[in-house]
Amino acid sequence: MRVDNRLVDSAPMRPLACERCAAEVLVRKSSWQQTSVQWNARATAACAEREGAGGAFEGCRSLSDTIREAALRGTIEVVDGGADRVP
């Protein structure tokens, strides 16, 4: 079985700070529908939305908004970012 690594190989994860709380994570946008986020202990502690979520944390809306805006501005590359697919 051959694994298709084109998306993984073509765009490394990039640091990005949340515009709300400045938590810095690593981000890769493989497409407008797919985003990879790597949290570290410092970002986890800084995230304003994680603070009250306890074990039920399903994602940070502020960080999602920051990532979307960064992708629209071109700060974060969207690997498969056809203009007709912009949400």
CYANA upper distance limits for C-alpha pairs under 8 A (distance plus 0.5 A):
  5 ASN  CA      9 ASP  CA      6.30
  6 ARG  CA     10 SER  CA      6.51
  7 LEU  CA     11 ALA  CA      7.16
  7 LEU  CA     30 SER  CA      6.42
  7 LEU  CA     79 VAL  CA      6.96
  7 LEU  CA     80 ASP  CA      8.33
  8 VAL  CA     12 PRO  CA      7.58
  8 VAL  CA     30 SER  CA      8.08
 10 SER  CA     79 VAL  CA      7.69
 11 ALA  CA     28 ARG  CA      7.31
 11 ALA  CA     30 SER  CA      8.25
 11 ALA  CA     77 GLU  CA      7.77
 11 ALA  CA     79 VAL  CA      7.08
 12 PRO  CA     28 ARG  CA      7.08
 13 MET  CA     26 LEU  CA      5.97
 13 MET  CA     27 VAL  CA      5.46
 13 MET  CA     28 ARG  CA      5.24
 14 ARG  CA     26 LEU  CA      5.58
 14 ARG  CA     27 VAL  CA      5.68
 14 ARG  CA     28 ARG  CA      6.96
 14 ARG  CA     76 ILE  CA      7.77
 15 PRO  CA     24 GLU  CA      6.88
 15 PRO  CA     25 VAL  CA      6.08
 15 PRO  CA     26 LEU  CA      4.90
 15 PRO  CA     27 VAL  CA      6.72
 16 LEU  CA     24 GLU  CA      5.88
 16 LEU  CA     25 VAL  CA      6.10
 16 LEU  CA     26 LEU  CA      6.64
 16 LEU  CA     27 VAL  CA      7.17
 16 LEU  CA     67 ILE  CA      8.19
 17 ALA  CA     21 CYS  CA      8.46
 17 ALA  CA     22 ALA  CA      5.36
 17 ALA  CA     23 ALA  CA      5.80
 17 ALA  CA     24 GLU  CA      4.56
 17 ALA  CA     25 VAL  CA      6.91
 17 ALA  CA     66 THR  CA      8.43
 18 CYS  CA     22 ALA  CA      5.09
 18 CYS  CA     23 ALA  CA      5.85
 18 CYS  CA     24 GLU  CA      6.87
 18 CYS  CA     62 SER  CA      7.31
 18 CYS  CA     63 LEU  CA      5.60
 18 CYS  CA     66 THR  CA      6.30
 18 CYS  CA     67 ILE  CA      8.46
 19 GLU  CA     62 SER  CA      7.77
 19 GLU  CA     63 LEU  CA      7.79
 19 GLU  CA     66 THR  CA      6.53
 20 ARG  CA     48 ALA  CA      8.33
 20 ARG  CA     62 SER  CA      6.80
 20 ARG  CA     63 LEU  CA      8.19
 21 CYS  CA     46 ALA  CA      7.07
 21 CYS  CA     47 CYS  CA      6.55
 21 CYS  CA     48 ALA  CA      6.61
 22 ALA  CA     46 ALA  CA      7.80
 22 ALA  CA     47 CYS  CA      8.28
 23 ALA  CA     42 ARG  CA      7.85
 23 ALA  CA     43 ALA  CA      4.97
 23 ALA  CA     44 THR  CA      7.86
 23 ALA  CA     46 ALA  CA      5.74
 23 ALA  CA     47 CYS  CA      6.13
 24 GLU  CA     39 TRP  CA      8.44
 24 GLU  CA     42 ARG  CA      8.41
 24 GLU  CA     43 ALA  CA      5.96
 25 VAL  CA     37 VAL  CA      7.14
 25 VAL  CA     38 GLN  CA      6.28
 25 VAL  CA     39 TRP  CA      5.73
 25 VAL  CA     40 ASN  CA      7.40
 25 VAL  CA     43 ALA  CA      6.77
 26 LEU  CA     37 VAL  CA      6.16
 26 LEU  CA     38 GLN  CA      5.52
 26 LEU  CA     39 TRP  CA      7.34
 27 VAL  CA     35 THR  CA      7.59
 27 VAL  CA     36 SER  CA      6.13
 27 VAL  CA     37 VAL  CA      5.20
 27 VAL  CA     38 GLN  CA      7.02
 27 VAL  CA     67 ILE  CA      8.38
 27 VAL  CA     76 ILE  CA      8.38
 28 ARG  CA     35 THR  CA      6.30
 28 ARG  CA     36 SER  CA      5.65
 28 ARG  CA     37 VAL  CA      7.24
 28 ARG  CA     76 ILE  CA      7.86
 28 ARG  CA     77 GLU  CA      8.04
 28 ARG  CA     78 VAL  CA      8.22
 29 LYS  CA     34 GLN  CA      6.59
 29 LYS  CA     35 THR  CA      5.03
 29 LYS  CA     36 SER  CA      6.91
 29 LYS  CA     71 ALA  CA      8.30
 29 LYS  CA     76 ILE  CA      7.69
 29 LYS  CA     77 GLU  CA      6.98
 29 LYS  CA     78 VAL  CA      5.41
 29 LYS  CA     79 VAL  CA      6.92
 30 SER  CA     34 GLN  CA      6.11
 30 SER  CA     35 THR  CA      6.63
 30 SER  CA     36 SER  CA      8.26
 30 SER  CA     78 VAL  CA      6.19
 30 SER  CA     79 VAL  CA      5.40
 30 SER  CA     80 ASP  CA      6.50
 30 SER  CA     81 GLY  CA      8.43
 31 SER  CA     35 THR  CA      7.55
 31 SER  CA     78 VAL  CA      6.01
 31 SER  CA     79 VAL  CA      6.39
 31 SER  CA     80 ASP  CA      5.31
 31 SER  CA     81 GLY  CA      6.13
 32 TRP  CA     78 VAL  CA      7.31
 32 TRP  CA     80 ASP  CA      8.06
 32 TRP  CA     81 GLY  CA      6.88
 32 TRP  CA     85 ARG  CA      7.25
 32 TRP  CA     86 VAL  CA      6.77
 32 TRP  CA     87 PRO  CA      7.40
 39 TRP  CA     43 ALA  CA      6.53
 39 TRP  CA     44 THR  CA      6.89
 40 ASN  CA     44 THR  CA      6.64
 41 ALA  CA     45 ALA  CA      6.67
 42 ARG  CA     46 ALA  CA      6.70
 43 ALA  CA     47 CYS  CA      6.55
 44 THR  CA     50 ARG  CA      7.54
 45 ALA  CA     50 ARG  CA      8.39
 45 ALA  CA     51 GLU  CA      7.98
 47 CYS  CA     51 GLU  CA      7.01
 47 CYS  CA     60 CYS  CA      8.40
 48 ALA  CA     52 GLY  CA      8.42
 49 GLU  CA     53 ALA  CA      7.33
 49 GLU  CA     60 CYS  CA      6.42
 49 GLU  CA     61 ARG  CA      8.32
 49 GLU  CA     62 SER  CA      8.40
 50 ARG  CA     54 GLY  CA      7.64
 50 ARG  CA     57 PHE  CA      6.78
 50 ARG  CA     59 GLY  CA      8.43
 50 ARG  CA     60 CYS  CA      7.56
 53 ALA  CA     57 PHE  CA      5.62
 59 GLY  CA     64 SER  CA      8.41
 60 CYS  CA     64 SER  CA      6.70
 61 ARG  CA     65 ASP  CA      6.68
 62 SER  CA     66 THR  CA      6.71
 63 LEU  CA     67 ILE  CA      6.61
 64 SER  CA     68 ARG  CA      6.69
 65 ASP  CA     69 GLU  CA      6.68
 66 THR  CA     70 ALA  CA      6.59
 67 ILE  CA     71 ALA  CA      6.64
 67 ILE  CA     76 ILE  CA      8.06
 68 ARG  CA     72 LEU  CA      6.73
 69 GLU  CA     73 ARG  CA      6.65
 70 ALA  CA     74 GLY  CA      6.50
 70 ALA  CA     75 THR  CA      5.42
 70 ALA  CA     76 ILE  CA      5.98
 71 ALA  CA     75 THR  CA      6.39
 71 ALA  CA     76 ILE  CA      5.29
 71 ALA  CA     77 GLU  CA      6.60
 71 ALA  CA     78 VAL  CA      6.91
 81 GLY  CA     85 ARG  CA      7.37
 81 GLY  CA     86 VAL  CA      7.85
 82 GLY  CA     86 VAL  CA      7.71
